[in-house]
Amino acid sequence: MAQAGAVARPGLYVHVPFCSAICPYCDFSVLPGDPARKGRFVADLIAEARLWEGAWDEPFDTLYLGGGTPSSLAPEQLARILEALRHYLPIAASCRLSMEANPEDVDAAAVAAWRALGVHTLSLGVQSFDAAALRFLGRRHTPAQSRRSVELAREAGFPVVSLDLIYALPGQSQEDWRRQLAAALELAPPHLSCYELTIHQGTPFGFRVARGALSPAPEGARAALFHLTHDVLADRGLAAYEVSSFAAAPEFRSRHNAKYWRHVPYLGLGPSAHSFDGSRRWWNERKLGPWQQRVARGERPVAGSESLHPTDLALEALFLGFRTTDGVDLAAIRQRWGLDLAAANGDTIAALAADGLLRRAGTWLVPTAAGLAVADSLAARFEMTSPPGRASMMPA
Amino acid sequence: MPDIRNFCIIAHIDHGKSTLADRLIQRCGGVDKRDFRDQILDSMDIERERGITIKSNTITLSYTAGDGRDYELNLIDTPGHVDFSHEVRRSLMSCEGALLLIDASQGVEAQTVANLYLALEYDLEIIPVINKIDLPAADVERVREEIDADLGLDPFEAVLCSAKLGTGVDDLLEAIVRRLPPPGGDPQAPLSALIFDAEYDPYRGVVLMCRVQDGAVEPGQRVHFMHTDKEHLVEEVGLLRLKHVPRERLTAGEVGYVIAGVKTIQDIDIGDTITDAARPAAAPLPGYKEAKPVVFSSIYPMATDDYEDLAAALDKLALNDAALTYEKDSSSALGFGFRCGFLGLLHLDVVQERLQRHFGLDLLLSAPSVRYRVTLETGEVVEVDNPALYPDPSAIDHVEEPYIKASVMMPERYIGVVMELVRERRGVDTTFHYLAVGRVELVSQLPLAEVLFDFYDRLKTVTQGYGSFDYELLDQRPSDLVKVDILVNGEPVDALAQLVHRDKARPRALHYCERLAETIPRQQFKIAVQGAIGGQIIARTTIHAYRKDVTAKCYGGDITRKRKLLEKQKEGKKRMKVVGTVEIPQEAFVAVLKTEKS
């Protein structure tokens, strides 16, 4: 695979849990931050990085500041974090730095500062160009602020400026979503992320749905909007490379996210962050308080972990791979984890191909557009066989 | 030796039979107040809940009458449902008299009439009893009129009572001893005793309930069972008080229990005659009739691991239910199960509930079927109750199906809707006649199969609860029968195949298709659900493929949560039944099959 070399080095993720207000659809680990809290968070994050000193040999070649809202931290705070990460952890010189920002935090000084910190990709939480939709989503910025933030970012010279958009709002028409896409395309972004609104239990939207006060868009409408998005953006030169990710050229794709999809190791710092070392996955304390207490005691703030069996890894490789337009390389799965999925799933693969959900390309299974839309259940169709190592232990 | 009266109470469902029995038991000191539970004879939960008697119970009461003499009153309880009429018959054969119980507000119902005819068949003395006279809606005059017009009995001989309040119970007891004849029989003649019921006791084996006609039976006696032609040694005899009370012997006219080393219910026939092995009676007592199942269904455990448990549970149930038949069956969709035979739909319900409640089994039942008589081209005759075993249509000369004579009683104003219902159900030779003022009895001949499919519910609906229904089996008649297959993406689902009359095939198939379309979750491909007779498609629905399920974000490396969701989904798939490439959840089978009965 072309990107295999590019994604082989580990990635580093930092979760900044602060938001000025909590969006009603958000189920990430976030909370409002006051200056004192933010100051203490920066110190604790640096302490957490130090707890990993010497534990990772291979240098990180991506660093992603996500959240939450990393742009809610002052540039000086971000600078201190980056400096500490470089001090305690091996960071490659070529490391690509990505950062999420909300339009309301973007001004000329901020973008200049972020650029100076080495940010390569600035991902802007635009969500919509419709004022009513922004209010519904609980966002604090206006469409004008969004446009302005994109212009400022471009002027500041970020190699990649990406826009996040949300679709399939309750009652949203195809026409309305076409207008949103058109508004985004006017700004000629090299990268777009278009997320279908997902309503999670335990969020304000989730409660509204449970009460019957909000109806999520029906499946048919969501499917139509999904395909509309992919078709319109492909037409305008922004081909999908993942379910929700679109890039004008391969070099604009997210290098960091690809590590999640391809089982490349990653280390996550900050509350709720997940890490993976190739066979084990662990996750930090989800809430800021417990995370801070653990760090203060000089412990890695790990809340839980799991050892992944080859069949777990292969199942993940399937459902993650089917989210990408590259698809899944069964030869790679066989080589990495010893599972011959092609042999065990011949009929399933043939059926999925006949149903127009997958196509075979050498040892690769590549989802069609229809397949991408149902990627979650494609993997569930597969039988996970045991590694042949076990079988070979049987007497011949 | 006290005087004896053997009697039973016959009544329509819910006319208060159990309550009256309770009151009689209480009045005769059969139970301490402390031990008294309402409806003590209905000892099974299901009977208690539904207010019907399924398994008869018998009790001996001691009563000192107004004339100062002591009587032994044997109250032989009878099941109150048409499915169990063979048990009713045996109970009646053990009695000299019957209390015909009529609800003072409901009046005479179809079953009252059917039960009266049965009682008259056995030459019983009848005492009409008008119960529930305490109800505000009680209309004693109208009921008297119905007793005269519908039943042809003397309405002024009716005893009025309220079993609930105990009013009139003393009058009733006096009527029993004065009006019912004492049992006949010759104590010196060779033993003949009728087995009218039996129950299984894990410690004693089978306990036989008997009415001694002639002679006497006592421990140590070698007895011969005349129908099964087996010999046993009597271990114990006694009276059926609330507990078994051993006695030295039971003599002519008495009712009691006999324990004779019988291991299982299958070893005996209810209705058999016990006689002395050395000095046998000339002939068995009349009236023996095998209880033949008429309704059949396959029972599958929801979890295939439960098959052994289901087998054990059926074995246990059969210990106390001689009418239940079962044999191994298997379905490619539902796995291993049992093909069971029942006396009727209620019997099926009762067995199902016992399996579920007492044995904790989760079950799936195939659509109930009757037994068809199929004559092949070769002249060979086969009986088929299982669609899976239905012969190839080209090899069939003709098919016959069982018909019943149904009697429906209702207020006059419902005659139109009931006639329509009966016509829908292929009723023929329908006649009706007026009973008392405003009341009509409709008699029709219709296929038993038509009654299996929600007939009783529909009757209750169209008559707003005022219609009552009873039936008896008539004969076998030619039928234009077809086997309807349900296909999912072209693959037949064997557990859903059914035998139906050609006229009913299309609506029934469509009903199944629609039900499946509602309950099979959409999958990644289009699913055609079809009903077919042979190669001909007669009904069709489509389950469209789902088009979108992928989640928008797989964020921050939290892949574990996503994988666990997927594993759960895969686990759920394992519990699904696979037909071809289509996964059908058990709920779909449940939803489709449940509508068949109820």
HADDOCK unambig.tbl for C-alpha pairs under 7 A between the chains (distance, minus, plus):
assign (segid A and resid 195 and name CA) (segid B and resid 552 and name CA) 5.17 0.50 0.50
assign (segid A and resid 196 and name CA) (segid B and resid 552 and name CA) 5.48 0.50 0.50
assign (segid A and resid 219 and name CA) (segid B and resid 548 and name CA) 6.45 0.50 0.50
assign (segid A and resid 222 and name CA) (segid B and resid 548 and name CA) 6.93 0.50 0.50
assign (segid A and resid 223 and name CA) (segid B and resid 547 and name CA) 5.73 0.50 0.50
assign (segid A and resid 223 and name CA) (segid B and resid 548 and name CA) 5.03 0.50 0.50
assign (segid A and resid 243 and name CA) (segid B and resid 552 and name CA) 6.82 0.50 0.50
assign (segid A and resid 244 and name CA) (segid B and resid 552 and name CA) 6.06 0.50 0.50
assign (segid A and resid 260 and name CA) (segid B and resid 557 and name CA) 5.72 0.50 0.50
assign (segid A and resid 273 and name CA) (segid B and resid 556 and name CA) 6.67 0.50 0.50
assign (segid A and resid 274 and name CA) (segid B and resid 556 and name CA) 6.60 0.50 0.50
assign (segid A and resid 274 and name CA) (segid B and resid 557 and name CA) 5.52 0.50 0.50
assign (segid A and resid 274 and name CA) (segid B and resid 558 and name CA) 5.89 0.50 0.50
assign (segid A and resid 275 and name CA) (segid B and resid 557 and name CA) 6.96 0.50 0.50
assign (segid A and resid 316 and name CA) (segid B and resid 563 and name CA) 6.31 0.50 0.50
assign (segid A and resid 355 and name CA) (segid B and resid 525 and name CA) 6.50 0.50 0.50
assign (segid A and resid 370 and name CA) (segid B and resid 547 and name CA) 6.89 0.50 0.50
assign (segid A and resid 373 and name CA) (segid B and resid 547 and name CA) 6.34 0.50 0.50
assign (segid A and resid 373 and name CA) (segid B and resid 548 and name CA) 4.80 0.50 0.50
assign (segid A and resid 373 and name CA) (segid B and resid 549 and name CA) 6.25 0.50 0.50
assign (segid A and resid 373 and name CA) (segid B and resid 550 and name CA) 5.54 0.50 0.50
assign (segid A and resid 374 and name CA) (segid B and resid 547 and name CA) 6.23 0.50 0.50
assign (segid A and resid 374 and name CA) (segid B and resid 548 and name CA) 5.02 0.50 0.50
assign (segid A and resid 374 and name CA) (segid B and resid 549 and name CA) 4.81 0.50 0.50
assign (segid A and resid 374 and name CA) (segid B and resid 550 and name CA) 5.09 0.50 0.50
assign (segid A and resid 375 and name CA) (segid B and resid 550 and name CA) 5.28 0.50 0.50
assign (segid A and resid 376 and name CA) (segid B and resid 549 and name CA) 6.12 0.50 0.50
assign (segid A and resid 376 and name CA) (segid B and resid 550 and name CA) 4.84 0.50 0.50
assign (segid A and resid 380 and name CA) (segid B and resid 566 and name CA) 6.49 0.50 0.50
assign (segid A and resid 380 and name CA) (segid B and resid 570 and name CA) 5.66 0.50 0.50
